[in-house]
Amino acid sequence: MTRRLLIVEDDPGLQSQMRWCFSDDLEITVASDRDSALAALRRVEPDVVTLDLGLPPDPGGASEGFGLLEDILRLANMTKVIVVTGREDKENAVKAIGMGACDFYQKPLDAEILTFVVNRAFRLAELERENQDLSRQRNGTNIKGIVAASPQMLAICRTLEKVAPTDVTTLITGETGTGKELLARAIHDLSHRARKPFAAINCAAIPENLLESELFGFEKGSFTGATHTKKGKIESANGGTLFLDEIGDMPMALQAKLLRFLQERVVDRVGSVQPIPVDVRVVCATHRNVKTLIESGDFREDLYYRISEITLDVPPVRERDGDALVIAQSLLKALGKQMDRPNLNFTEDAIDAINNYSWPGNVREMINKIKRATIMADGKRVTAEDLELPSENPTKDHQLNLRQVRENAERQAIVQALRTCNFNIAQTSRLLGVTRPTLYNLTDKYRIETSAEPSKT
């Protein structure tokens, strides 16, 4: 991997001397002022920057250098900055280290010492990248089974990590196949109840006349065929977590009994008059719009408020920026290992197809398609045809236009930054490294909504 160094120095003589200090294996870029340095920072993305604090229009002071240091740390926080100061200027060197510079070097120039300091900064940058790569091996999150890199899903995961240690009742909503049960299990695994039972029941899969006894249990002789006393799912989860999947399909008559359990934390077995106290954490999930069910009279409003002390709304794959390919690659690796085909990779047309497909069945559909492709692929390359996905991108010809590609990327970056900063314009402009007037000009140019409320036009 090419190591990239940016030298920020306004003296042409010192620029040449510093270039001479380093070996040919470095990619060296030189800038003489703040604006050219920022342009080079964005264009080259250097690993290390040597920064002379005395830059025009304040060559005798340090104000311009400190301003540039702040810009670099904000725009490229992985870049290592070495501040170059005069021999009698230790105060500014200490201040720069306090601001976030990784090291400092005092003039006059000594090739051996400067090379040592710069190589040490490169090594530090390399170690941080290795550490970041190791962290990414956990699929971008600390949650078992969840593969995500998009800001939308990472925000869900951060919320989940805060919610898990508590005992609040949690409702997880989202389309079928988005991983709601995995998130429910993660809440259990990250809680103090992790060593206790995790009991799951699908409210839509069990006939209405059996669901009550499955949930609450029954006493011997309470109905025909009840030859013994049986604990329900709620009792079996005592001390742990009860997961009610597809709670939006729970019969109305049973909702009242569930509401009493949530209020009193006791269960009444079918055929019993003796309430049994239980200690469980309740997590619910549904693919249906509960508020619509309430309006139609199919779901109790008071139960909704009981189960949704915290709500996690899981976005579908098509709304997770970049996640489709990340998930697909993880699945291909896992399924390839299971089927003794460990070295499979996607072709370029497969990658385009994965990124452009809408994935109506979400991750569940993706598992099916990649499992088929793992079986059907010839050699070590998985094609769009193997995935049974359309391989032609209708916008591909238009995207060969460099201006259009640049504008599309710019628009996407602005939208993502606005979401990340909760539509705070000042924070967004700082994140993007532009002024607020420039940001307003860009949002007007691309007709981007700058508030969280969607446009009604």
Secondary structure, DSSP 8 states (H G I E B T S, - for coil): --EEEEEE-S-HHHHHHHHHHS-TTEEEEEE-SHHHHHHHHHHH--SEEEEES--TT-TTSSHHHHHHHHHHHHH-TTSEEEEEE-TT-HHHHHHHHHHT-SEEEESS--HHHHHHHHHHHHHHHHHHHHHHHHHHTTTTSSSTT----SHHHHHHHHHHHHHTTS---EEEE--TTS-HHHHHHHHHHTSTTTTS-EEEEETTTS-HHHHHHHHHEE-TTSSTT--S-EE-HHHHTTTSEEEEETGGGS-HHHHHHHHHHHHH-EE--BT--S-EE---EEEEEESS-HHHHHHTTSS-HHHHHHH-SEEEE---GGGSTTHHHHHHHHHHHHHHHHTT-TT-EE-HHHHHHHHH---TTHHHHHHHHHHHHHHH--TTEE-HHHHT-----TTTTGGGSHHHHHHHHHHHHHHHHHHHTTT-HHHHHHHHTS-HHHHHHHHHHTT---SSS----
